[in-house]
Amino acid sequence: MLESAKSLADRCRAVELLVLDVDGVLTDGSIIYSDAGQELKKFHVRDGSGLKLWHSLGKRTAIVTGRSSRVVDVRAAELMIGLVTQGAADKLAAYRKVLRDAQLSVEQVCCVGDDMPDLPLLHHCGLAVAVADACSEAKADAHYVTRAAGGRGAVRETIELILGCQGQWQKAIEHLRNQSLE
């Protein structure tokens, strides 16, 4: 874990943007090819519902991934993730562009990663999160390591943590519970 004078709660309170890797974070890291050569990925529905709630509160999300896959564009569109960078050979350069486009400081960003290509991002954000089954280097560089594995609800857990520290999680849940048919 990264050393810092800032508490985890303080780091969470500043976050306005999630920057997510795909393989190993939004998925379990498996890459499946059909006989036709089509790439398939499996996403966790609770990560999706967490991201929809996140966006409903005016928060933003970006994807920065080293691989390219049409299914990532489909999932990002479904979840209304507007900042998507695929095929990023240099993830730090892609991340810098996301920061410029979003007009946010590093302190306002939570990066979620699982492997060595994510290390530069974990070192240049306000809240560095590694998923439970991340490589040891990512875990060592994280401010928080999820209990859930990548592709198994780790993004949702991260969202709950951040919104909980911001005092927004329970409010959002109560709003959902109090919806009426009228």
N, C-alpha and C positions, 0 to 999 in steps of 0.2 A: 504494500500500500504506500502511496505517496505521502510524504510527511508534509504537514502544513499547519499553520497557526489557525486557519479557518476551520470551523466545525463543519461537519457534514450538512447539518441543517442550514447553516449560512450559505454554503455552496448551493444547496437545493433552492433556496429562496430566490436566488438571482437568475435561475434558468428560464429562458424564453424559447430556446431552440434545442431540439434533439437532433443529433447527427448520428445516423445509424449505419453500420455495416450491414450487409445482407447475409452472406453465407456464414453461418455460425452465430448470428445474432437474431435476425428475423427468421432464419431457418436453422435446422439442426446441423447444418454444415454438409449434409449429403448432397451430392450432385448426381442426378438421375437422368439418363438419356433413354429416350424411346428408341425402338428399332428404326424409326425414321430419322433419328438424329436430333430430335427435338429435346431441349433441356426442360426438365420438370423440377419444380421446387414445392416444398410443403411448408405452409405458413400456419401459425397458431392463431385461431380465431380470437382468443382473448388479447393477444397483442394488437390485433386489428380494432377490437372494440375499445381498448385503452387509447389507441391513437385517435380514434374518432372523438372520444371524450376530450382528449388533449386539444384537438383542433377546435372543438366547440367552445373552448375557453379562450380562444384567440392565440393559442400557442402554435408554433411552427415546427416542421420536421424536414430534415434533409437526409438523403441517402447518398453516401459516398462509398462506392464499391470498386474493387479492382477488376471484377469480371463484368461481362455484358450479357444480358439475357432479356428477351422480350417479355418474359413473365414478370420481371421486376417492374417494367413500365406499366404492365397491366395492374399489378398489385398497388403500385404507387398511385395510379390514377383512381383506383377503387377507394383508397384511403385519403385521397386529396393531398398527397405529398407533392408539392410543386417543385422543390429543389432536388433534382435527381442527377447524379453524376455516376455514370457507369464507365468501365474500362479505364479507371484512373490508375495509371502506372505509378504516378506520384500522388499519393493520397493527401499529403500535406499541401501541395499546390492546389488541388481540388478543394480542400477545406478552406484555404485562404480565400478562394473565389466565393465559396458559400458565405463566409463571414462578410465579405464586401457586399455581395448581393442582398444579404439579410440586414446589413447595416447594424451589426451587433458586435459587442466586444467578446473576447474569449471567456470572460467571467459569466456571460449570459448563456453559455453553451454547455450542454451535456453531451459527451461523446460516448457511445456504447460500442465496444469492440470485443474481439475474441482471440486475435492472433497477431503475430509480429508486424504485419503491414499496418495495423491500427496503432502501434506504439507512438508514432509522432503526433497523432491526434489526441491520444490520451494525455500527452505531455503539454498540450496547448489548448486546454479548455478549463472551464470553471469547475466542472464535475466530470471526472473520469470514471466510467463504469465498465467493469469486465463481467461477462456472463460466467455462471458457475463452472462451466466446462471449458473456460478459456485456457490458453497456454499460461504457464507459470509466469512468464515475463509480463503479460498483460495484467494478470492478477496483482503482481508486485507493483505495477505502475498505477493501479486504480485507487480511487478514493473509496469506492464501494464495489463489492463483489456480490452479484445477485445469488439468491438461493436457487433460482430456476436456471435451467440450462438454456442455451441458445435454441430458439425455435420452440421453446416449451414454456413461454410466458415471461421471459426475462425482460422484455421491453415493457410489458404491462406492469411488472414489479417495479421497474425504474420509474414509470409514470406515477404509480401510486406513492412511491417514496417522495418524489419531487412535489407533487400536488399536496400530499399530506403535510410536508414542511411549509408549503405556501398557504396552508389553511383552506385549500380549495377542494380536496378530495371528498370530504364528508358533505360539503355543500352540494357538489355535483351529484353525489349518490342520493341525497335527500330530494333534490330536484327530480331525479328519475323516479324515485318512489312516490312522489306526490303528484305525478302527472295524472290527469283525469281524462275520462272519455268525452267530456264536453268540449 
